Amino acid sequence: MSIQSLGRFGAALCLAALVSGCSSIGLGKPERQTSSSASKVSAECQLNRSKCLYEGAYESGERDYAEEEAKRLNLAEVERLRRGAGR
C-alpha cells in the first residue's frame, strides 16, 4: 500500500468518524420549528422575559387552567431532575 493510498484511507476514516460523531449527538438533525416568527418570539423571551409577560385580565377559567398547567409542568421538571440526579 502506497503512502498516498494510506493518506486517502486515513482521511476517509477521519471523515466517517466525524460524521458518525455528529449524528450520534444530534448535530445532523434539523430543528423542528413551526414558523420563523415563533422562533423569533422565543428568542426575544429568552433574552428579556419581561417582554413575554401578559399584564391583562384573565378570561373565565383561564387562571385556573394556568395554575394547573404550571403545577403539572413543575412536577414534570421535578421528576426529570430526580431521574437525572439518580445517575
ABEGO torsion letter per residue (X at the ends): XBAAAAAAAAAAAAAAAAAAAAAAAGAABBBBBABAAAAAAAAAAAABAAAABBABBBBBGAAAAAAAAAAAAAAAAAAAAAAAAAX
